[in-house]
Amino acid sequence: MSIERKHSGDRMSQVVIHGDTVYLAGQVAQGAPGGSVAAQTKDILARIDGFLAEAGTDKSKLLSANLWITDMANFAEMNAVWDAWVSPGNTPCRACVEAKLASDKFDVEIMVIAAR
């Protein structure tokens, strides 16, 4: 079975497709660094939508999601955006943990796996 990599660099690929499974790297808010948790989450989810579409799938086929947030005090703010975005009846397995991210400009990071 072939492996297809998209938006690859020396360190990582943003999208890896293996068979009918699509893996996305952890996404941060490139369009909203330093913004509110809600703005960052919206930006991330838009990036995820774009990468999934490019891979021939969409959020209704999410299998799992890992979310990292720098402060659980912002959990409800992030979840409000997530809940409005996620496909009703197609919610993935999900984990969310508080963690220090690679840059202090970002408060949220999300990584997903989807079927095609």
C-alpha positions in Angstrom: 0.0 0.0 0.0 1.4 3.4 -1.0 2.1 6.3 1.3 1.4 9.9 0.0 2.9 12.9 1.8 1.7 16.5 1.2 3.2 19.8 2.3 6.4 18.0 3.4 9.5 19.6 4.8 12.7 18.4 6.3 11.1 17.8 9.7 7.5 16.7 8.9 4.6 16.4 6.5 1.4 18.3 7.2 -0.7 15.4 5.6 0.1 11.7 5.2 -2.3 9.4 3.4 -1.9 5.7 3.8 -4.6 3.7 2.0 -7.9 5.2 3.0 -6.6 6.8 6.2 -5.5 10.5 6.4 -3.2 11.7 9.1 -2.8 15.4 9.8 0.1 16.9 11.7 -0.7 19.0 14.8 -2.1 22.3 13.5 -1.7 25.7 15.2 -3.3 29.0 14.3 -1.0 30.3 11.6 -3.5 33.0 10.8 -4.2 34.0 14.3 -1.0 33.7 16.4 -1.5 35.4 19.8 -5.2 35.7 19.2 -7.9 34.5 21.6 -8.4 30.8 22.1 -11.6 31.0 20.1 -9.9 32.8 17.2 -7.0 30.3 17.3 -9.4 27.3 17.3 -11.4 28.7 14.4 -8.2 29.2 12.4 -7.0 25.7 13.2 -10.3 24.1 12.2 -10.3 26.0 8.9 -6.8 24.7 8.2 -8.0 21.2 9.0 -10.9 21.6 6.7 -8.6 22.6 3.9 -6.1 19.8 4.4 -8.9 17.2 4.7 -10.5 18.5 1.4 -7.1 18.3 -0.3 -6.8 14.7 0.8 -10.3 13.8 -0.5 -12.2 13.7 2.8 -13.9 16.0 5.3 -14.7 16.4 9.0 -17.7 14.0 8.8 -15.1 11.2 8.4 -12.9 12.1 11.5 -11.8 9.0 13.4 -9.8 10.7 16.2 -8.7 14.0 17.4 -6.0 15.1 19.9 -6.2 18.6 21.3 -3.7 20.4 23.3 -4.4 23.6 25.2 -2.1 25.7 27.3 -4.6 26.5 30.0 -7.6 24.4 31.0 -9.3 27.7 32.1 -9.9 28.2 28.4 -11.4 24.7 27.8 -15.0 25.9 27.5 -14.0 28.7 25.0 -12.2 26.1 22.8 -15.0 23.6 23.1 -17.6 26.2 22.0 -15.8 26.6 18.7 -15.2 22.8 18.4 -18.8 22.0 19.1 -20.1 24.4 16.5 -17.6 22.9 13.9 -17.7 19.2 14.4 -20.1 17.1 12.2 -23.2 16.2 14.3 -23.5 12.4 14.7 -20.0 12.0 13.4 -17.9 13.0 16.4 -14.5 11.4 16.6 -12.7 9.8 19.5 -11.0 12.7 21.3 -8.5 13.5 23.9 -7.6 17.0 25.3 -4.7 17.8 27.6 -3.1 20.9 29.0 0.4 21.3 27.7 3.1 23.8 27.0 3.2 24.3 23.2 6.3 24.9 21.1 5.7 28.6 20.8 4.1 31.0 23.4 2.2 32.6 20.5 -0.1 29.6 20.4 -2.6 28.4 23.0 -4.2 25.5 21.0 -3.0 22.7 18.8 -5.2 20.1 17.2 -4.2 16.9 15.3 -6.8 14.6 13.6 -7.0 11.3 11.7 -9.8 10.7 9.2 -11.0 8.1 6.8 -11.4 8.8 3.1 
